[in-house]
């Protein structure tokens, strides 16, 4: 029964591929349609997908869809966005097992916090710069010396009064 459904599904995709190619031209091969189906299976929430689509290319999605573990895939998505990795860098990091090495390293919390800090600061920087010339983004971390000890603020913002 299951094989019959799979075969029927392939026939539907084949017919749909032929029809779409006739109507709209190239880009609707069977392989492309199966990737589209996989894309929907991996990213079923339209709003989340639309947000990611503004930050990642189709080639990024093709690489990310190959990852079955959703936590692992989310790890690569977030770092890819934060670090603005091109597809080649994403492929290299996946092949070098960055996720596994980070998880095994015993310090995944620190890595995640660093990536989270980068993402927050990036958005904060954009916001401050949009405020106009009365505000300035001074630094991501600003050193402060208190009682001869070094401290770093998470962000540096100055305003003119």
N, CA, C and O atoms as a GROMACS GRO file, in nm:
protein
  644
    1UNK      N    1   0.083  -0.120   0.000
    1UNK     CA    2   0.000   0.000   0.000
    1UNK      C    3   0.087   0.126   0.000
    1UNK      O    4   0.061   0.221  -0.074
    2UNK      N    5   0.191   0.125   0.085
    2UNK     CA    6   0.279   0.242   0.094
    2UNK      C    7   0.354   0.264  -0.037
    2UNK      O    8   0.368   0.378  -0.082
    3UNK      N    9   0.402   0.156  -0.099
    3UNK     CA   10   0.472   0.169  -0.227
    3UNK      C   11   0.379   0.222  -0.336
    3UNK      O   12   0.422   0.298  -0.424
    4UNK      N   13   0.251   0.183  -0.329
    4UNK     CA   14   0.155   0.233  -0.428
    4UNK      C   15   0.137   0.385  -0.413
    4UNK      O   16   0.130   0.457  -0.513
    5UNK      N   17   0.130   0.433  -0.287
    5UNK     CA   18   0.116   0.576  -0.263
    5UNK      C   19   0.240   0.651  -0.311
    5UNK      O   20   0.228   0.758  -0.372
    6UNK      N   21   0.356   0.596  -0.285
    6UNK     CA   22   0.481   0.659  -0.328
    6UNK      C   23   0.487   0.666  -0.480
    6UNK      O   24   0.525   0.769  -0.536
    7UNK      N   25   0.449   0.558  -0.545
    7UNK     CA   26   0.451   0.555  -0.692
    7UNK      C   27   0.349   0.653  -0.747
    7UNK      O   28   0.378   0.724  -0.844
    8UNK      N   29   0.230   0.659  -0.687
    8UNK     CA   30   0.127   0.753  -0.730
    8UNK      C   31   0.178   0.897  -0.714
    8UNK      O   32   0.158   0.980  -0.802
    9UNK      N   33   0.245   0.925  -0.600
    9UNK     CA   34   0.300   1.058  -0.576
    9UNK      C   35   0.402   1.097  -0.681
    9UNK      O   36   0.405   1.211  -0.727
   10UNK      N   37   0.487   1.001  -0.720
   10UNK     CA   38   0.587   1.028  -0.824
   10UNK      C   39   0.519   1.060  -0.957
   10UNK      O   40   0.562   1.149  -1.030
   11UNK      N   41   0.412   0.985  -0.987
   11UNK     CA   42   0.340   1.010  -1.112
   11UNK      C   43   0.277   1.149  -1.112
   11UNK      O   44   0.278   1.218  -1.213
   12UNK      N   45   0.221   1.190  -0.998
   12UNK     CA   46   0.161   1.323  -0.988
   12UNK      C   47   0.266   1.431  -1.009
   12UNK      O   48   0.244   1.527  -1.082
   13UNK      N   49   0.381   1.413  -0.945
   13UNK     CA   50   0.489   1.511  -0.959
   13UNK      C   51   0.540   1.515  -1.103
   13UNK      O   52   0.568   1.622  -1.156
   14UNK      N   53   0.550   1.399  -1.166
   14UNK     CA   54   0.594   1.393  -1.306
   14UNK      C   55   0.497   1.469  -1.396
   14UNK      O   56   0.540   1.550  -1.479
   15UNK      N   57   0.367   1.443  -1.382
   15UNK     CA   58   0.266   1.512  -1.463
   15UNK      C   59   0.266   1.662  -1.434
   15UNK      O   60   0.256   1.743  -1.526
   16UNK      N   61   0.276   1.698  -1.308
   16UNK     CA   62   0.278   1.840  -1.270
   16UNK      C   63   0.402   1.908  -1.327
   16UNK      O   64   0.394   2.021  -1.375
   17UNK      N   65   0.515   1.840  -1.320
   17UNK     CA   66   0.639   1.893  -1.376
   17UNK      C   67   0.624   1.921  -1.525
   17UNK      O   68   0.661   2.028  -1.573
   18UNK      N   69   0.571   1.824  -1.596
   18UNK     CA   70   0.552   1.841  -1.741
   18UNK      C   71   0.459   1.959  -1.771
   18UNK      O   72   0.487   2.040  -1.860
   19UNK      N   73   0.351   1.969  -1.698
   19UNK     CA   74   0.252   2.076  -1.721
   19UNK      C   75   0.310   2.214  -1.689
   19UNK      O   76   0.294   2.308  -1.767
   20UNK      N   77   0.377   2.226  -1.573
   20UNK     CA   78   0.436   2.354  -1.534
   20UNK      C   79   0.546   2.398  -1.631
   20UNK      O   80   0.560   2.516  -1.661
   21UNK      N   81   0.624   2.302  -1.678
   21UNK     CA   82   0.730   2.332  -1.773
   21UNK      C   83   0.670   2.383  -1.904
   21UNK      O   84   0.722   2.477  -1.963
   22UNK      N   85   0.562   2.321  -1.949
   22UNK     CA   86   0.495   2.368  -2.071
   22UNK      C   87   0.438   2.510  -2.052
   22UNK      O   88   0.450   2.596  -2.139
   23UNK      N   89   0.376   2.531  -1.936
   23UNK     CA   90   0.310   2.660  -1.911
   23UNK      C   91   0.408   2.773  -1.877
   23UNK      O   92   0.388   2.887  -1.918
   24UNK      N   93   0.514   2.741  -1.800
   24UNK     CA   94   0.600   2.847  -1.747
   24UNK      C   95   0.747   2.835  -1.786
   24UNK      O   96   0.825   2.923  -1.752
   25UNK      N   97   0.786   2.730  -1.854
   25UNK     CA   98   0.924   2.713  -1.895
   25UNK      C   99   1.008   2.638  -1.793
   25UNK      O  100   0.956   2.566  -1.708
   26UNK      N  101   1.139   2.656  -1.804
   26UNK     CA  102   1.233   2.583  -1.719
   26UNK      C  103   1.215   2.613  -1.571
   26UNK      O  104   1.154   2.714  -1.534
   27UNK      N  105   1.269   2.526  -1.488
   27UNK     CA  106   1.267   2.548  -1.344
   27UNK      C  107   1.168   2.460  -1.270
   27UNK      O  108   1.160   2.466  -1.148
   28UNK      N  109   1.095   2.378  -1.342
   28UNK     CA  110   0.995   2.293  -1.279
   28UNK      C  111   1.021   2.145  -1.305
   28UNK      O  112   0.928   2.068  -1.330
   29UNK      N  113   1.146   2.107  -1.300
   29UNK     CA  114   1.181   1.966  -1.319
   29UNK      C  115   1.129   1.885  -1.200
   29UNK      O  116   1.090   1.941  -1.098
   30UNK      N  117   1.128   1.755  -1.216
   30UNK     CA  118   1.085   1.668  -1.106
   30UNK      C  119   1.171   1.693  -0.982
   30UNK      O  120   1.119   1.703  -0.871
   31UNK      N  121   1.302   1.704  -1.002
   31UNK     CA  122   1.393   1.728  -0.889
   31UNK      C  123   1.358   1.860  -0.820
   31UNK      O  124   1.360   1.868  -0.697
   32UNK      N  125   1.328   1.963  -0.898
   32UNK     CA  126   1.292   2.093  -0.841
   32UNK      C  127   1.163   2.084  -0.760
   32UNK      O  128   1.153   2.140  -0.651
   33UNK      N  129   1.066   2.014  -0.814
   33UNK     CA  130   0.938   2.000  -0.743
   33UNK      C  131   0.956   1.919  -0.614
   33UNK      O  132   0.895   1.951  -0.512
   34UNK      N  133   1.037   1.815  -0.618
   34UNK     CA  134   1.062   1.739  -0.496
   34UNK      C  135   1.135   1.825  -0.392
   34UNK      O  136   1.110   1.810  -0.272
   35UNK      N  137   1.225   1.914  -0.437
   35UNK     CA  138   1.290   2.008  -0.343
   35UNK      C  139   1.187   2.103  -0.284
   35UNK      O  140   1.194   2.136  -0.166
   36UNK      N  141   1.092   2.148  -0.364
   36UNK     CA  142   0.987   2.237  -0.315
   36UNK      C  143   0.901   2.167  -0.210
   36UNK      O  144   0.863   2.227  -0.110
   37UNK      N  145   0.871   2.040  -0.235
   37UNK     CA  146   0.794   1.961  -0.138
   37UNK      C  147   0.873   1.947  -0.008
   37UNK      O  148   0.818   1.964   0.101
   38UNK      N  149   1.001   1.916  -0.020
   38UNK     CA  150   1.088   1.902   0.097
   38UNK      C  151   1.096   2.035   0.173
   38UNK      O  152   1.094   2.037   0.296
   39UNK      N  153   1.105   2.144   0.099
   39UNK     CA  154   1.110   2.276   0.160
   39UNK      C  155   0.987   2.300   0.247
   39UNK      O  156   0.998   2.349   0.359
   40UNK      N  157   0.871   2.266   0.195
   40UNK     CA  158   0.749   2.284   0.272
   40UNK      C  159   0.747   2.193   0.395
   40UNK      O  160   0.699   2.233   0.501
   41UNK      N  161   0.799   2.071   0.382
   41UNK     CA  162   0.805   1.980   0.496
   41UNK      C  163   0.896   2.035   0.606
   41UNK      O  164   0.866   2.022   0.725
   42UNK      N  165   1.007   2.095   0.565
   42UNK     CA  166   1.106   2.145   0.661
   42UNK      C  167   1.064   2.280   0.719
   42UNK      O  168   1.086   2.306   0.837
   43UNK      N  169   1.003   2.366   0.637
   43UNK     CA  170   0.964   2.501   0.680
   43UNK      C  171   0.814   2.522   0.654
   43UNK      O  172   0.777   2.598   0.565
   44UNK      N  173   0.727   2.455   0.732
   44UNK     CA  174   0.583   2.464   0.705
   44UNK      C  175   0.521   2.598   0.743
   44UNK      O  176   0.414   2.633   0.691
   45UNK      N  177   0.584   2.675   0.831
   45UNK     CA  178   0.529   2.804   0.873
   45UNK      C  179   0.566   2.911   0.771
   45UNK      O  180   0.684   2.946   0.757
   46UNK      N  181   0.467   2.963   0.701
   46UNK     CA  182   0.491   3.062   0.594
   46UNK      C  183   0.559   3.188   0.646
   46UNK      O  184   0.646   3.244   0.578
   47UNK      N  185   0.522   3.234   0.765
   47UNK     CA  186   0.578   3.358   0.818
   47UNK      C  187   0.726   3.340   0.850
   47UNK      O  188   0.808   3.427   0.819
   48UNK      N  189   0.760   3.229   0.912
   48UNK     CA  190   0.902   3.203   0.943
   48UNK      C  191   0.981   3.189   0.814
   48UNK      O  192   1.090   3.243   0.801
   49UNK      N  193   0.925   3.116   0.718
   49UNK     CA  194   0.994   3.098   0.590
   49UNK      C  195   1.014   3.233   0.519
   49UNK      O  196   1.121   3.259   0.465
   50UNK      N  197   0.910   3.317   0.519
   50UNK     CA  198   0.921   3.447   0.453
   50UNK      C  199   1.031   3.532   0.517
   50UNK      O  200   1.104   3.602   0.447
   51UNK      N  201   1.042   3.525   0.649
   51UNK     CA  202   1.148   3.599   0.719
   51UNK      C  203   1.285   3.546   0.681
   51UNK      O  204   1.376   3.624   0.653
   52UNK      N  205   1.299   3.415   0.679
   52UNK     CA  206   1.427   3.354   0.643
   52UNK      C  207   1.463   3.380   0.497
   52UNK      O  208   1.580   3.395   0.463
   53UNK      N  209   1.362   3.385   0.412
   53UNK     CA  210   1.385   3.406   0.269
   53UNK      C  211   1.450   3.541   0.242
   53UNK      O  212   1.524   3.556   0.144
   54UNK      N  213   1.424   3.639   0.328
   54UNK     CA  214   1.486   3.770   0.312
   54UNK      C  215   1.633   3.769   0.353
   54UNK      O  216   1.709   3.859   0.317
   55UNK      N  217   1.672   3.667   0.428
   55UNK     CA  218   1.809   3.663   0.482
   55UNK      C  219   1.897   3.556   0.419
   55UNK      O  220   2.020   3.564   0.427
   56UNK      N  221   1.836   3.455   0.357
   56UNK     CA  222   1.911   3.344   0.300
   56UNK      C  223   1.872   3.323   0.154
   56UNK      O  224   1.760   3.355   0.112
   57UNK      N  225   1.964   3.270   0.077
   57UNK     CA  226   1.936   3.242  -0.064
   57UNK      C  227   1.875   3.103  -0.080
   57UNK      O  228   1.874   3.022   0.014
   58UNK      N  229   1.824   3.076  -0.199
   58UNK     CA  230   1.769   2.944  -0.230
   58UNK      C  231   1.877   2.837  -0.211
   58UNK      O  232   1.849   2.727  -0.163
   59UNK      N  233   2.001   2.870  -0.249
   59UNK     CA  234   2.111   2.774  -0.232
   59UNK      C  235   2.135   2.742  -0.085
   59UNK      O  236   2.170   2.628  -0.052
   60UNK      N  237   2.118   2.840   0.003
   60UNK     CA  238   2.129   2.814   0.147
   60UNK      C  239   2.022   2.713   0.189
   60UNK      O  240   2.049   2.618   0.262
   61UNK      N  241   1.899   2.736   0.141
   61UNK     CA  242   1.789   2.647   0.178
   61UNK      C  243   1.814   2.504   0.130
   61UNK      O  244   1.782   2.408   0.201
   62UNK      N  245   1.869   2.490   0.011
   62UNK     CA  246   1.898   2.356  -0.041
   62UNK      C  247   1.993   2.283   0.053
   62UNK      O  248   1.974   2.165   0.081
   63UNK      N  249   2.096   2.352   0.101
   63UNK     CA  250   2.191   2.290   0.195
   63UNK      C  251   2.125   2.261   0.329
   63UNK      O  252   2.145   2.155   0.387
   64UNK      N  253   2.045   2.356   0.378
   64UNK     CA  254   1.982   2.339   0.510
   64UNK      C  255   1.877   2.228   0.510
   64UNK      O  256   1.856   2.162   0.611
   65UNK      N  257   1.810   2.208   0.396
   65UNK     CA  258   1.708   2.103   0.388
   65UNK      C  259   1.767   1.963   0.399
   65UNK      O  260   1.696   1.868   0.432
   66UNK      N  261   1.895   1.951   0.372
   66UNK     CA  262   1.962   1.821   0.382
   66UNK      C  263   1.980   1.777   0.527
   66UNK      O  264   2.007   1.660   0.553
   67UNK      N  265   1.965   1.870   0.621
   67UNK     CA  266   1.983   1.840   0.763
   67UNK      C  267   1.850   1.796   0.822
   67UNK      O  268   1.754   1.873   0.824
   68UNK      N  269   1.844   1.672   0.869
   68UNK     CA  270   1.719   1.617   0.923
   68UNK      C  271   1.690   1.665   1.066
   68UNK      O  272   1.574   1.686   1.101
   69UNK      N  273   1.793   1.681   1.146
   69UNK     CA  274   1.776   1.722   1.286
   69UNK      C  275   1.739   1.870   1.291
   69UNK      O  276   1.818   1.956   1.250
   70UNK      N  277   1.619   1.901   1.342
   70UNK     CA  278   1.570   2.040   1.340
   70UNK      C  279   1.655   2.132   1.428
   70UNK      O  280   1.675   2.248   1.393
   71UNK      N  281   1.704   2.084   1.541
   71UNK     CA  282   1.789   2.165   1.628
   71UNK      C  283   1.921   2.199   1.560
   71UNK      O  284   1.969   2.312   1.566
   72UNK      N  285   1.978   2.100   1.495
   72UNK     CA  286   2.103   2.120   1.421
   72UNK      C  287   2.080   2.218   1.306
   72UNK      O  288   2.162   2.306   1.283
   73UNK      N  289   1.969   2.202   1.235
   73UNK     CA  290   1.938   2.291   1.123
   73UNK      C  291   1.920   2.435   1.174
   73UNK      O  292   1.969   2.529   1.111
   74UNK      N  293   1.851   2.452   1.285
   74UNK     CA  294   1.829   2.585   1.344
   74UNK      C  295   1.961   2.648   1.385
   74UNK      O  296   1.981   2.769   1.370
   75UNK      N  297   2.052   2.568   1.438
   75UNK     CA  298   2.186   2.614   1.475
   75UNK      C  299   2.255   2.676   1.353
   75UNK      O  300   2.307   2.788   1.360
   76UNK      N  301   2.256   2.603   1.243
   76UNK     CA  302   2.322   2.652   1.122
   76UNK      C  303   2.249   2.773   1.064
   76UNK      O  304   2.314   2.864   1.012
   77UNK      N  305   2.118   2.776   1.070
   77UNK     CA  306   2.041   2.890   1.020
   77UNK      C  307   2.082   3.016   1.094
   77UNK      O  308   2.114   3.119   1.033
   78UNK      N  309   2.081   3.008   1.227
   78UNK     CA  310   2.110   3.126   1.307
   78UNK      C  311   2.253   3.176   1.286
   78UNK      O  312   2.275   3.296   1.270
   79UNK      N  313   2.349   3.086   1.286
   79UNK     CA  314   2.487   3.128   1.267
   79UNK      C  315   2.508   3.180   1.125
   79UNK      O  316   2.580   3.277   1.103
   80UNK      N  317   2.445   3.115   1.030
   80UNK     CA  318   2.456   3.157   0.890
   80UNK      C  319   2.404   3.301   0.873
   80UNK      O  320   2.465   3.381   0.804
   81UNK      N  321   2.293   3.331   0.935
   81UNK     CA  322   2.235   3.466   0.927
   81UNK      C  323   2.323   3.565   1.002
   81UNK      O  324   2.357   3.671   0.949
   82UNK      N  325   2.360   3.531   1.125
   82UNK     CA  326   2.439   3.623   1.207
   82UNK      C  327   2.576   3.654   1.146
   82UNK      O  328   2.622   3.768   1.150
   83UNK      N  329   2.638   3.552   1.092
   83UNK     CA  330   2.773   3.568   1.036
   83UNK      C  331   2.772   3.603   0.887
   83UNK      O  332   2.877   3.629   0.828
   84UNK      N  333   2.651   3.604   0.828
   84UNK     CA  334   2.636   3.634   0.684
   84UNK      C  335   2.724   3.542   0.598
   84UNK      O  336   2.795   3.586   0.508
   85UNK      N  337   2.715   3.412   0.629
   85UNK     CA  338   2.794   3.314   0.555
   85UNK      C  339   2.744   3.299   0.412
   85UNK      O  340   2.624   3.294   0.389
   86UNK      N  341   2.836   3.292   0.317
   86UNK     CA  342   2.795   3.249   0.183
   86UNK      C  343   2.770   3.098   0.186
   86UNK      O  344   2.805   3.031   0.283
   87UNK      N  345   2.710   3.046   0.082
   87UNK     CA  346   2.674   2.904   0.078
   87UNK      C  347   2.797   2.815   0.095
   87UNK      O  348   2.792   2.714   0.165
   88UNK      N  349   2.905   2.852   0.033
   88UNK     CA  350   3.027   2.770   0.041
   88UNK      C  351   3.074   2.757   0.187
   88UNK      O  352   3.115   2.649   0.229
   89UNK      N  353   3.069   2.866   0.264
   89UNK     CA  354   3.109   2.861   0.404
   89UNK      C  355   3.013   2.772   0.483
   89UNK      O  356   3.056   2.694   0.568
   90UNK      N  357   2.884   2.784   0.455
   90UNK     CA  358   2.786   2.697   0.521
   90UNK      C  359   2.817   2.551   0.493
   90UNK      O  360   2.818   2.469   0.586
   91UNK      N  361   2.844   2.516   0.369
   91UNK     CA  362   2.878   2.378   0.333
   91UNK      C  363   3.002   2.332   0.408
   91UNK      O  364   3.007   2.220   0.459
   92UNK      N  365   3.104   2.419   0.413
   92UNK     CA  366   3.228   2.382   0.482
   92UNK      C  367   3.204   2.358   0.630
   92UNK      O  368   3.259   2.264   0.687
   93UNK      N  369   3.124   2.443   0.693
   93UNK     CA  370   3.097   2.428   0.837
   93UNK      C  371   3.015   2.302   0.866
   93UNK      O  372   3.039   2.233   0.965
   94UNK      N  373   2.920   2.273   0.778
   94UNK     CA  374   2.842   2.150   0.795
   94UNK      C  375   2.933   2.029   0.779
   94UNK      O  376   2.929   1.935   0.859
   95UNK      N  377   3.016   2.031   0.674
   95UNK     CA  378   3.107   1.919   0.649
   95UNK      C  379   3.213   1.903   0.758
   95UNK      O  380   3.260   1.792   0.784
   96UNK      N  381   3.250   2.015   0.822
   96UNK     CA  382   3.349   2.007   0.930
   96UNK      C  383   3.284   1.971   1.064
   96UNK      O  384   3.351   1.964   1.166
   97UNK      N  385   3.152   1.948   1.061
   97UNK     CA  386   3.076   1.907   1.178
   97UNK      C  387   3.084   2.012   1.290
   97UNK      O  388   3.105   1.977   1.407
   98UNK      N  389   3.069   2.138   1.254
   98UNK     CA  390   3.074   2.247   1.351
   98UNK      C  391   2.973   2.226   1.464
   98UNK      O  392   3.006   2.243   1.581
   99UNK      N  393   2.852   2.189   1.428
   99UNK     CA  394   2.748   2.169   1.529
   99UNK      C  395   2.790   2.063   1.630
   99UNK      O  396   2.782   2.085   1.751
  100UNK      N  397   2.836   1.950   1.581
  100UNK     CA  398   2.875   1.841   1.670
  100UNK      C  399   2.994   1.882   1.757
  100UNK      O  400   2.999   1.852   1.876
  101UNK      N  401   3.090   1.950   1.696
  101UNK     CA  402   3.208   1.993   1.773
  101UNK      C  403   3.170   2.095   1.879
  101UNK      O  404   3.226   2.094   1.988
  102UNK      N  405   3.076   2.182   1.848
  102UNK     CA  406   3.031   2.281   1.945
  102UNK      C  407   2.956   2.213   2.058
  102UNK      O  408   2.976   2.246   2.176
  103UNK      N  409   2.869   2.120   2.024
  103UNK     CA  410   2.792   2.050   2.126
  103UNK      C  411   2.882   1.964   2.214
  103UNK      O  412   2.858   1.954   2.335
  104UNK      N  413   2.984   1.904   2.155
  104UNK     CA  414   3.075   1.818   2.230
  104UNK      C  415   3.174   1.900   2.312
  104UNK      O  416   3.227   1.852   2.412
  105UNK      N  417   3.200   2.023   2.270
  105UNK     CA  418   3.304   2.104   2.332
  105UNK      C  419   3.281   2.128   2.481
  105UNK      O  420   3.374   2.162   2.553
  106UNK      N  421   3.158   2.110   2.527
  106UNK     CA  422   3.130   2.136   2.668
  106UNK      C  423   3.097   2.281   2.695
  106UNK      O  424   3.065   2.316   2.809
  107UNK      N  425   3.105   2.365   2.594
  107UNK     CA  426   3.075   2.507   2.612
  107UNK      C  427   2.972   2.555   2.510
  107UNK      O  428   2.986   2.665   2.456
  108UNK      N  429   2.869   2.475   2.482
  108UNK     CA  430   2.772   2.522   2.383
  108UNK      C  431   2.698   2.646   2.429
  108UNK      O  432   2.658   2.730   2.347
  109UNK      N  433   2.678   2.660   2.562
  109UNK     CA  434   2.608   2.778   2.612
  109UNK      C  435   2.685   2.905   2.577
  109UNK      O  436   2.625   3.006   2.538
  110UNK      N  437   2.818   2.901   2.593
  110UNK     CA  438   2.900   3.019   2.562
  110UNK      C  439   2.891   3.052   2.413
  110UNK      O  440   2.880   3.168   2.376
  111UNK      N  441   2.897   2.949   2.329
  111UNK     CA  442   2.887   2.972   2.185
  111UNK      C  443   2.752   3.032   2.150
  111UNK      O  444   2.743   3.126   2.071
  112UNK      N  445   2.646   2.976   2.207
  112UNK     CA  446   2.512   3.025   2.179
  112UNK      C  447   2.497   3.168   2.230
  112UNK      O  448   2.439   3.253   2.161
  113UNK      N  449   2.550   3.197   2.351
  113UNK     CA  450   2.542   3.333   2.405
  113UNK      C  451   2.617   3.432   2.317
  113UNK      O  452   2.570   3.543   2.294
  114UNK      N  453   2.734   3.391   2.266
  114UNK     CA  454   2.810   3.480   2.177
  114UNK      C  455   2.730   3.510   2.051
  114UNK      O  456   2.726   3.625   2.006
  115UNK      N  457   2.667   3.405   1.992
  115UNK     CA  458   2.587   3.428   1.871
  115UNK      C  459   2.465   3.512   1.900
  115UNK      O  460   2.426   3.597   1.820
  116UNK      N  461   2.403   3.489   2.018
  116UNK     CA  462   2.287   3.567   2.058
  116UNK      C  463   2.327   3.713   2.079
  116UNK      O  464   2.257   3.804   2.035
  117UNK      N  465   2.441   3.735   2.146
  117UNK     CA  466   2.490   3.871   2.167
  117UNK      C  467   2.513   3.942   2.034
  117UNK      O  468   2.475   4.058   2.017
  118UNK      N  469   2.574   3.871   1.939
  118UNK     CA  470   2.599   3.930   1.808
  118UNK      C  471   2.468   3.971   1.740
  118UNK      O  472   2.459   4.079   1.683
  119UNK      N  473   2.369   3.883   1.747
  119UNK     CA  474   2.241   3.912   1.682
  119UNK      C  475   2.171   4.031   1.748
  119UNK      O  476   2.119   4.119   1.678
  120UNK      N  477   2.170   4.036   1.881
  120UNK     CA  478   2.106   4.147   1.952
  120UNK      C  479   2.177   4.278   1.922
  120UNK      O  480   2.114   4.379   1.894
  121UNK      N  481   2.310   4.275   1.928
  121UNK     CA  482   2.386   4.396   1.903
  121UNK      C  483   2.372   4.445   1.760
  121UNK      O  484   2.369   4.566   1.736
  122UNK      N  485   2.363   4.354   1.667
  122UNK     CA  486   2.345   4.392   1.528
  122UNK      C  487   2.212   4.466   1.510
  122UNK      O  488   2.207   4.571   1.445
  123UNK      N  489   2.106   4.412   1.569
  123UNK     CA  490   1.975   4.477   1.559
  123UNK      C  491   1.973   4.609   1.635
  123UNK      O  492   1.914   4.706   1.588
  124UNK      N  493   2.038   4.612   1.752
  124UNK     CA  494   2.045   4.735   1.831
  124UNK      C  495   2.121   4.843   1.755
  124UNK      O  496   2.079   4.959   1.753
  125UNK      N  497   2.230   4.806   1.691
  125UNK     CA  498   2.308   4.901   1.613
  125UNK      C  499   2.224   4.960   1.500
  125UNK      O  500   2.226   5.081   1.478
  126UNK      N  501   2.150   4.876   1.430
  126UNK     CA  502   2.064   4.926   1.322
  126UNK      C  503   1.961   5.025   1.376
  126UNK      O  504   1.936   5.130   1.316
  127UNK      N  505   1.901   4.990   1.490
  127UNK     CA  506   1.799   5.075   1.551
  127UNK      C  507   1.857   5.211   1.589
  127UNK      O  508   1.797   5.315   1.560
  128UNK      N  509   1.971   5.211   1.655
  128UNK     CA  510   2.033   5.336   1.699
  128UNK      C  511   2.071   5.423   1.580
  128UNK      O  512   2.052   5.544   1.583
  129UNK      N  513   2.124   5.361   1.477
  129UNK     CA  514   2.161   5.438   1.358
  129UNK      C  515   2.040   5.498   1.288
  129UNK      O  516   2.050   5.603   1.225
  130UNK      N  517   1.924   5.433   1.300
  130UNK     CA  518   1.801   5.487   1.242
  130UNK      C  519   1.748   5.607   1.320
  130UNK      O  520   1.666   5.683   1.268
  131UNK      N  521   1.793   5.624   1.444
  131UNK     CA  522   1.743   5.732   1.529
  131UNK      C  523   1.790   5.869   1.482
  131UNK      O  524   1.736   5.972   1.524
  132UNK      N  525   1.890   5.871   1.397
  132UNK     CA  526   1.935   5.999   1.342
  132UNK      C  527   2.067   6.044   1.400
  132UNK      O  528   2.138   5.967   1.466
  133UNK      N  529   2.098   6.169   1.374
  133UNK     CA  530   2.230   6.222   1.410
  133UNK      C  531   2.245   6.256   1.557
  133UNK      O  532   2.356   6.284   1.603
  134UNK      N  533   2.137   6.255   1.632
  134UNK     CA  534   2.148   6.284   1.776
  134UNK      C  535   2.201   6.166   1.856
  134UNK      O  536   2.230   6.180   1.975
  135UNK      N  537   2.212   6.052   1.794
  135UNK     CA  538   2.262   5.932   1.861
  135UNK      C  539   2.378   5.875   1.782
  135UNK      O  540   2.388   5.892   1.661
  136UNK      N  541   2.465   5.805   1.854
  136UNK     CA  542   2.579   5.742   1.787
  136UNK      C  543   2.602   5.605   1.850
  136UNK      O  544   2.591   5.587   1.971
  137UNK      N  545   2.632   5.510   1.766
  137UNK     CA  546   2.670   5.377   1.814
  137UNK      C  547   2.822   5.380   1.830
  137UNK      O  548   2.895   5.390   1.731
  138UNK      N  549   2.869   5.373   1.955
  138UNK     CA  550   3.012   5.387   1.981
  138UNK      C  551   3.090   5.258   1.967
  138UNK      O  552   3.198   5.256   1.909
  139UNK      N  553   3.034   5.151   2.020
  139UNK     CA  554   3.109   5.025   2.016
  139UNK      C  555   3.017   4.911   2.056
  139UNK      O  556   2.916   4.931   2.124
  140UNK      N  557   3.054   4.792   2.014
  140UNK     CA  558   2.979   4.674   2.056
  140UNK      C  559   3.007   4.644   2.203
  140UNK      O  560   2.916   4.608   2.278
  141UNK      N  561   3.129   4.659   2.244
  141UNK     CA  562   3.164   4.647   2.384
  141UNK      C  563   3.256   4.762   2.419
  141UNK      O  564   3.354   4.787   2.349
  142UNK      N  565   3.226   4.829   2.525
  142UNK     CA  566   3.304   4.945   2.567
  142UNK      C  567   3.372   4.913   2.699
  142UNK      O  568   3.306   4.868   2.793
  143UNK      N  569   3.503   4.936   2.706
  143UNK     CA  570   3.578   4.906   2.828
  143UNK      C  571   3.557   5.017   2.930
  143UNK      O  572   3.564   5.135   2.897
  144UNK      N  573   3.532   4.975   3.053
  144UNK     CA  574   3.520   5.068   3.165
  144UNK      C  575   3.615   5.019   3.274
  144UNK      O  576   3.620   4.899   3.302
  145UNK      N  577   3.688   5.110   3.333
  145UNK     CA  578   3.778   5.072   3.442
  145UNK      C  579   3.717   5.125   3.572
  145UNK      O  580   3.697   5.245   3.588
  146UNK      N  581   3.690   5.033   3.662
  146UNK     CA  582   3.634   5.068   3.793
  146UNK      C  583   3.722   5.002   3.898
  146UNK      O  584   3.737   4.880   3.900
  147UNK      N  585   3.782   5.084   3.985
  147UNK     CA  586   3.873   5.033   4.088
  147UNK      C  587   3.981   4.944   4.028
  147UNK      O  588   4.011   4.837   4.080
  148UNK      N  589   4.040   4.990   3.919
  148UNK     CA  590   4.149   4.919   3.849
  148UNK      C  591   4.108   4.783   3.793
  148UNK      O  592   4.195   4.703   3.758
  149UNK      N  593   3.979   4.755   3.783
  149UNK     CA  594   3.930   4.632   3.720
  149UNK      C  595   3.865   4.668   3.588
  149UNK      O  596   3.795   4.769   3.578
  150UNK      N  597   3.887   4.586   3.488
  150UNK     CA  598   3.827   4.609   3.356
  150UNK      C  599   3.689   4.547   3.350
  150UNK      O  600   3.670   4.431   3.387
  151UNK      N  601   3.592   4.625   3.302
  151UNK     CA  602   3.457   4.578   3.276
  151UNK      C  603   3.421   4.618   3.135
  151UNK      O  604   3.474   4.716   3.082
  152UNK      N  605   3.332   4.543   3.074
  152UNK     CA  606   3.288   4.575   2.939
  152UNK      C  607   3.137   4.585   2.938
  152UNK      O  608   3.067   4.495   2.982
  153UNK      N  609   3.087   4.698   2.885
  153UNK     CA  610   2.943   4.711   2.868
  153UNK      C  611   2.905   4.629   2.746
  153UNK      O  612   2.987   4.609   2.657
  154UNK      N  613   2.783   4.583   2.741
  154UNK     CA  614   2.738   4.504   2.627
  154UNK      C  615   2.723   4.592   2.504
  154UNK      O  616   2.740   4.545   2.391
  155UNK      N  617   2.691   4.717   2.523
  155UNK     CA  618   2.679   4.808   2.410
  155UNK      C  619   2.721   4.946   2.454
  155UNK      O  620   2.720   4.978   2.573
  156UNK      N  621   2.758   5.027   2.361
  156UNK     CA  622   2.794   5.166   2.391
  156UNK      C  623   2.708   5.259   2.312
  156UNK      O  624   2.711   5.259   2.189
  157UNK      N  625   2.629   5.340   2.381
  157UNK     CA  626   2.541   5.434   2.315
  157UNK      C  627   2.566   5.571   2.376
  157UNK      O  628   2.574   5.586   2.498
  158UNK      N  629   2.578   5.669   2.291
  158UNK     CA  630   2.592   5.806   2.340
  158UNK      C  631   2.482   5.890   2.278
  158UNK      O  632   2.441   5.868   2.164
  159UNK      N  633   2.434   5.984   2.355
  159UNK     CA  634   2.334   6.076   2.300
  159UNK      C  635   2.377   6.219   2.329
  159UNK      O  636   2.445   6.246   2.428
  160UNK      N  637   2.337   6.308   2.244
  160UNK     CA  638   2.369   6.449   2.260
  160UNK      C  639   2.253   6.515   2.333
  160UNK      O  640   2.137   6.492   2.298
  161UNK      N  641   2.282   6.596   2.433
  161UNK     CA  642   2.174   6.667   2.505
  161UNK      C  643   2.173   6.812   2.472
  161UNK      O  644   2.089   6.886   2.523
   0.00000   0.00000   0.00000
